[in-house]
Amino acid sequence: MFLKPTSTVHSEFPWLPNSLVDINNLIGRMKNGEIQALFIHGINPVFELPASAGFIDGLESVPQVISFASFPDDSSTYADYIFPDHTALESWGYQKSSIGADRTVISGFQPVVVPFYKTKATSDVLLAAVHGIGGDQAAALPYKDEVEYIQSSLVNLVSQEGFFNAADINGFMSQFQQYGGWWDAQPRLDIPNGVRALSVPLSTGAARFDGSGEFFLLPFLSPILGDGSGANKPWLQEIPDPTTTVMWNSWVEINPATADELGLADDDVVRIISPMGEIEAVVYRYPAIRPDTIAIPFGQGHTAYGRYAQGRGINPGDLLSLIVNGADDLAFGATKVLLEKTGRKYPISRLESRMGVYGE
């Protein structure tokens, strides 16, 4: 969550948290007892947020926590109620996409398999709850299920000039599913005034770092596990990282010259200490990183999420200081750390030769 740039997905719903500042404000309200019920859907904040954000402490102050996780993840272990949603391959949905193109795009998706378990779409759960309440709330949402709600949301596009046209919503939905979405037939490109943009002075403040360590910590998204949502899938865990070829674990990348100064070899276990906490990781000597920087991938270090993910590797988010950048998001490269030798070794699984691809 905290590594994703500020999104336009929620522009229609400004009350949803859309930056780290918004999330910090929400956590503050949770701790103050202002939130009586918290719904968690499509995210895993216990894992994705830095531990220093205090989200777990906030959860403990919320009387009712409801999770819609498709799998028992780190956040759902704190939930009072769990209503498992369908997985992506079992779900309906649509989204207004910001793709950097010259026209509006509405992308859609539909189930390709029937639900394997007795799960239920989150929209259907909420619709059933509203209908159970009755009154004005039920009258405002007269839809029998998620599909009918999606159709009602897209019905205004039937009369608009798009990539395809249809006489009614049924014909529109048929083509919408066939093409995977809808987009404007004509471009709507609003060209900015370049002269004005160039006249605005660019001002940047001095970089701010937390910690007295000599190394900059650079966490990065795993190209295999992403933000960690893929860690419960053994076939993803088995895919070698394209740079290090490591599988089923985490590692810390250290420049070979720095490693020599510290007396560190591949597979040595080091302790990494920041102002927020400490973790232990296995060394991978990597010449493409700066001597004053170490890098750790996100994706591992789950406290739950099934037998393939739980207790495997480390989460660098446990080290991050809560420094906000100019975009109100986490300055995830602003933490400095110390390294300590532990004197232990832990050979991690990797596809390359134990001599390394660089002949070390």
C-alpha positions as CSV (number, residue, x, y, z in Angstrom):
1,M,0.0,0.0,0.0
2,F,2.6,2.6,1.1
3,L,4.8,2.0,-2.0
4,K,2.0,2.7,-4.4
5,P,1.9,6.2,-5.8
6,T,-1.1,8.4,-5.0
7,S,-3.9,6.9,-7.2
8,T,-6.7,8.4,-9.2
9,V,-8.8,5.2,-8.7
10,H,-10.5,6.7,-5.6
11,S,-11.1,10.2,-7.1
12,E,-14.9,9.5,-7.1
13,F,-14.7,8.6,-3.4
14,P,-12.7,11.4,-1.7
15,W,-13.6,10.0,1.7
16,L,-11.3,7.0,1.2
17,P,-7.7,7.2,2.4
18,N,-5.6,8.0,-0.6
19,S,-2.2,8.8,0.9
20,L,-0.1,8.1,3.9
21,V,-1.2,11.3,5.5
22,D,-4.8,10.2,5.1
23,I,-4.0,6.8,6.6
24,N,-2.2,8.4,9.5
25,N,-5.3,10.5,10.2
26,L,-7.5,7.4,10.0
27,I,-5.2,5.5,12.4
28,G,-5.4,8.5,14.8
29,R,-9.2,8.4,14.7
30,M,-9.1,4.6,15.3
31,K,-6.9,5.1,18.4
32,N,-9.2,7.9,19.7
33,G,-12.3,5.7,19.5
34,E,-13.9,7.6,16.6
35,I,-14.1,4.5,14.4
36,Q,-16.8,2.0,15.5
37,A,-16.5,-0.3,12.6
38,L,-13.6,-0.8,10.1
39,F,-14.1,-2.6,6.8
40,I,-10.9,-4.0,5.2
41,H,-11.2,-5.0,1.5
42,G,-8.6,-5.5,-1.1
43,I,-5.6,-4.5,1.0
44,N,-3.5,-6.0,3.8
45,P,-2.5,-2.9,5.9
46,V,-1.0,-4.9,8.8
47,F,1.6,-6.2,6.4
48,E,1.8,-3.4,3.9
49,L,2.1,-0.4,6.3
50,P,5.3,0.3,8.2
51,A,5.1,-1.1,11.7
52,S,5.9,2.5,12.9
53,A,2.5,3.6,11.6
54,G,0.8,1.9,14.6
55,F,-2.0,0.4,12.6
56,I,-2.2,-2.7,14.8
57,D,-2.6,-0.5,17.9
58,G,-5.4,1.3,16.1
59,L,-7.2,-1.9,15.3
60,E,-7.2,-2.8,18.9
61,S,-9.3,0.3,19.6
62,V,-11.9,-0.5,17.0
63,P,-14.9,-2.4,18.4
64,Q,-15.8,-4.2,15.1
65,V,-13.2,-5.1,12.4
66,I,-14.6,-6.8,9.3
67,S,-12.4,-8.4,6.7
68,F,-13.3,-9.4,3.2
69,A,-10.0,-11.2,2.5
70,S,-10.1,-14.1,0.1
71,F,-7.3,-15.7,2.1
72,P,-6.4,-15.6,5.8
73,D,-3.8,-12.8,5.6
74,D,-2.0,-10.8,8.2
75,S,-4.8,-8.3,8.7
76,S,-7.7,-10.8,8.8
77,T,-6.2,-12.3,12.0
78,Y,-7.3,-9.1,13.8
79,A,-10.8,-9.2,12.4
80,D,-13.9,-9.9,14.4
81,Y,-15.7,-11.1,11.3
82,I,-14.4,-12.5,8.0
83,F,-16.6,-12.6,4.9
84,P,-14.3,-14.2,2.3
85,D,-14.6,-12.5,-1.1
86,H,-14.2,-14.3,-4.4
87,T,-10.7,-14.5,-5.9
88,A,-9.9,-12.4,-8.9
89,L,-10.7,-15.3,-11.3
90,E,-14.1,-15.7,-9.7
91,S,-15.1,-12.0,-9.7
92,W,-17.0,-9.4,-11.6
93,G,-15.9,-5.8,-11.6
94,Y,-15.0,-2.6,-13.4
95,Q,-12.6,0.2,-12.9
96,K,-12.0,3.7,-14.4
97,S,-8.4,3.5,-15.4
98,S,-5.8,6.2,-15.6
99,I,-3.5,4.8,-18.3
100,G,-1.9,8.0,-19.6
101,A,-3.9,7.8,-22.8
102,D,-5.9,10.5,-24.6
103,R,-9.3,9.1,-23.7
104,T,-11.3,7.8,-20.8
105,V,-11.1,4.0,-20.3
106,I,-13.4,1.9,-18.3
107,S,-11.9,-1.6,-17.8
108,G,-14.0,-4.6,-16.9
109,F,-13.5,-8.2,-15.8
110,Q,-15.7,-11.2,-15.3
111,P,-15.4,-14.6,-13.8
112,V,-13.6,-17.3,-15.7
113,V,-14.3,-20.1,-13.2
114,V,-17.1,-20.7,-10.7
115,P,-16.2,-20.1,-7.1
116,F,-14.4,-23.1,-5.6
117,Y,-15.6,-22.4,-2.1
118,K,-18.7,-20.9,-0.5
119,T,-17.3,-17.4,-0.9
120,K,-19.4,-14.3,-1.7
121,A,-18.7,-11.1,-3.5
122,T,-18.2,-8.2,-1.1
123,S,-20.8,-6.2,-3.0
124,D,-23.4,-8.9,-2.5
125,V,-22.6,-9.1,1.3
126,L,-23.1,-5.3,1.6
127,L,-26.3,-5.3,-0.5
128,A,-27.7,-8.1,1.7
129,A,-26.9,-6.2,4.8
130,V,-28.6,-3.0,3.5
131,H,-31.7,-5.0,2.4
132,G,-31.8,-6.5,5.8
133,I,-31.9,-3.0,7.4
134,G,-34.7,-1.9,5.0
135,G,-36.1,1.6,4.9
136,D,-34.4,4.4,3.0
137,Q,-31.0,2.6,2.9
138,A,-32.5,-0.4,1.1
139,A,-34.5,1.9,-1.2
140,A,-31.4,3.7,-2.3
141,L,-29.8,0.4,-3.3
142,P,-32.5,-1.6,-5.0
143,Y,-30.1,-4.0,-6.8
144,K,-30.5,-7.8,-6.3
145,D,-26.8,-8.5,-6.8
146,E,-23.4,-7.2,-7.8
147,V,-24.0,-7.7,-11.6
148,E,-27.2,-5.7,-11.5
149,Y,-25.3,-2.9,-9.7
150,I,-22.5,-2.9,-12.2
151,Q,-25.1,-2.7,-15.0
152,S,-26.7,0.3,-13.4
153,S,-23.3,2.0,-13.0
154,L,-22.6,1.5,-16.7
155,V,-26.0,2.2,-18.2
156,N,-25.2,5.9,-18.9
157,L,-22.5,4.8,-21.3
158,V,-25.0,3.1,-23.6
159,S,-26.0,6.5,-25.2
160,Q,-22.4,7.8,-25.4
161,E,-20.2,7.6,-28.4
162,G,-17.6,4.9,-27.6
163,F,-15.5,2.2,-29.3
164,F,-18.7,0.3,-29.7
165,N,-22.4,1.2,-29.5
166,A,-25.4,-0.8,-28.3
167,A,-29.2,-0.3,-28.3
168,D,-29.7,-1.3,-24.6
169,I,-27.8,-2.3,-21.5
170,N,-27.9,-6.0,-22.4
171,G,-26.2,-5.5,-25.7
172,F,-23.8,-3.1,-24.1
173,M,-22.8,-5.6,-21.4
174,S,-22.3,-8.3,-24.0
175,Q,-19.8,-6.2,-25.9
176,F,-18.3,-4.8,-22.7
177,Q,-17.4,-8.3,-21.7
178,Q,-16.2,-9.2,-25.2
179,Y,-13.7,-6.3,-25.4
180,G,-12.8,-6.2,-21.7
181,G,-14.0,-2.6,-21.3
182,W,-15.2,0.6,-22.9
183,W,-13.4,3.8,-24.0
184,D,-14.2,7.0,-25.8
185,A,-14.2,6.9,-29.6
186,Q,-12.6,10.3,-29.9
187,P,-9.6,11.6,-28.0
188,R,-10.1,14.1,-25.2
189,L,-6.5,15.3,-24.8
190,D,-6.2,18.5,-22.8
191,I,-2.7,19.8,-23.7
192,P,-1.2,21.8,-20.8
193,N,0.3,25.2,-21.3
194,G,4.0,24.5,-21.5
195,V,5.0,28.1,-21.3
196,R,3.3,28.5,-18.0
197,A,4.7,25.2,-16.7
198,L,8.2,26.3,-17.5
199,S,7.8,29.6,-15.8
200,V,7.0,28.0,-12.4
201,P,10.2,27.6,-10.4
202,L,11.1,24.2,-9.3
203,S,11.7,24.1,-5.5
204,T,13.0,21.1,-3.6
205,G,14.0,21.0,0.0
206,A,17.0,19.2,1.3
207,A,16.6,15.4,1.7
208,R,15.7,14.4,5.3
209,F,16.8,11.1,6.8
210,D,16.0,9.3,10.1
211,G,18.6,7.3,11.8
212,S,22.3,7.5,12.7
213,G,23.4,4.5,10.7
214,E,26.0,4.7,8.0
215,F,23.9,2.9,5.3
216,F,20.8,4.1,3.4
217,L,18.1,1.5,3.4
218,L,16.4,1.0,-0.1
219,P,13.4,-1.3,0.0
220,F,12.0,-2.3,-3.3
221,L,9.1,-4.3,-4.7
222,S,9.8,-7.9,-5.5
223,P,9.3,-8.5,-9.3
224,I,7.9,-11.9,-8.4
225,L,5.8,-11.4,-5.2
226,G,5.0,-7.7,-5.8
227,D,3.7,-6.1,-2.6
228,G,3.5,-9.5,-0.9
229,S,0.1,-10.4,-2.1
230,G,1.6,-13.3,-4.1
231,A,3.6,-14.8,-1.3
232,N,0.9,-17.4,-0.5
233,K,1.3,-19.0,-4.0
234,P,4.1,-21.7,-4.0
235,W,4.5,-21.5,-7.8
236,L,5.5,-17.8,-7.3
237,Q,7.8,-18.6,-4.4
238,E,9.5,-21.1,-6.6
239,I,10.3,-18.6,-9.4
240,P,13.9,-17.3,-9.1
241,D,14.4,-13.6,-8.6
242,P,15.6,-12.3,-12.0
243,T,18.6,-10.5,-10.4
244,T,19.7,-12.8,-7.6
245,T,18.0,-16.0,-8.5
246,V,16.9,-16.4,-4.8
247,M,13.7,-18.4,-4.2
248,W,11.5,-18.9,-1.1
249,N,13.3,-16.2,1.0
250,S,14.5,-12.7,1.5
251,W,18.0,-11.3,1.3
252,V,19.9,-8.0,1.8
253,E,22.0,-6.7,-1.1
254,I,25.4,-5.3,-0.2
255,N,28.1,-4.0,-2.4
256,P,31.1,-6.4,-2.4
257,A,33.6,-3.7,-1.4
258,T,31.4,-2.9,1.6
259,A,31.0,-6.5,2.4
260,D,34.8,-7.0,2.3
261,E,35.3,-4.1,4.8
262,L,32.7,-5.7,7.1
263,G,34.1,-9.2,6.6
264,L,30.8,-10.5,5.1
265,A,30.3,-13.3,2.6
266,D,27.3,-14.6,0.8
267,D,24.8,-16.3,3.1
268,D,26.2,-14.6,6.2
269,V,23.4,-13.4,8.5
270,V,23.5,-9.8,9.5
271,R,21.4,-7.7,11.9
272,I,19.9,-4.6,10.5
273,I,19.0,-1.9,13.0
274,S,17.0,1.3,12.4
275,P,15.3,3.8,14.8
276,M,12.1,1.7,14.4
277,G,13.4,-1.8,15.1
278,E,15.7,-4.5,13.9
279,I,15.6,-7.6,11.7
280,E,18.0,-10.2,10.5
281,A,18.7,-11.0,6.8
282,V,21.0,-13.1,4.7
283,V,23.7,-11.3,2.7
284,Y,23.8,-11.3,-1.1
285,R,26.9,-9.5,-2.5
286,Y,25.7,-7.4,-5.3
287,P,28.1,-5.1,-7.3
288,A,25.3,-2.9,-8.8
289,I,24.4,-1.3,-5.5
290,R,26.2,1.8,-4.0
291,P,28.7,1.1,-1.3
292,D,26.7,3.2,1.2
293,T,23.4,1.6,0.5
294,I,21.7,-1.7,1.2
295,A,18.5,-3.0,-0.5
296,I,15.9,-5.5,0.7
297,P,12.9,-6.7,-1.4
298,F,9.3,-6.5,-0.2
299,G,7.1,-9.5,-0.4
300,Q,8.2,-11.8,2.4
301,G,7.9,-11.6,6.2
302,H,4.3,-12.4,6.7
303,T,2.9,-13.2,10.1
304,A,0.0,-15.1,8.5
305,Y,-1.2,-15.8,5.0
306,G,-0.8,-19.6,4.9
307,R,1.9,-22.1,5.1
308,Y,3.8,-20.9,2.0
309,A,4.1,-17.3,3.3
310,Q,3.9,-17.3,7.1
311,G,7.2,-16.9,8.9
312,R,9.2,-16.9,5.6
313,G,11.8,-14.1,5.1
314,I,11.6,-10.6,6.4
315,N,9.5,-7.5,5.9
316,P,11.7,-4.3,5.5
317,G,8.6,-2.3,6.5
318,D,9.5,-3.1,10.1
319,L,12.5,-0.9,9.8
320,L,11.0,2.2,8.0
321,S,10.6,5.5,9.8
322,L,7.4,7.3,9.2
323,I,8.7,10.3,7.1
324,V,6.2,11.8,4.6
325,N,7.3,13.2,1.3
326,G,6.0,16.2,-0.6
327,A,3.2,14.0,-2.2
328,D,1.9,13.1,1.3
329,D,3.2,9.5,0.8
330,L,5.9,7.5,2.6
331,A,9.5,8.6,1.9
332,F,10.5,4.9,1.8
333,G,14.2,5.7,1.1
334,A,14.6,8.0,4.0
335,T,15.7,5.6,6.7
336,K,19.4,5.0,7.7
337,V,20.5,1.7,9.3
338,L,23.3,0.0,11.1
339,L,24.7,-3.4,10.2
340,E,25.9,-5.9,12.7
341,K,27.5,-9.4,12.1
342,T,25.8,-12.2,13.9
343,G,28.5,-14.8,13.2
344,R,25.9,-17.2,11.7
345,K,25.3,-18.5,8.2
346,Y,22.0,-19.4,6.4
347,P,22.4,-20.8,2.9
348,I,19.4,-19.6,0.9
349,S,17.9,-21.3,-2.1
350,R,19.0,-19.8,-5.4
351,L,19.4,-21.0,-9.0
352,E,22.8,-19.6,-9.8
353,S,26.1,-21.3,-8.9
354,R,27.2,-21.0,-5.3
355,M,30.2,-19.2,-6.7
356,G,27.9,-16.4,-7.9
357,V,27.4,-15.0,-11.4
358,Y,30.4,-12.7,-10.8
359,G,32.9,-15.4,-10.0
360,E,33.2,-14.5,-6.3
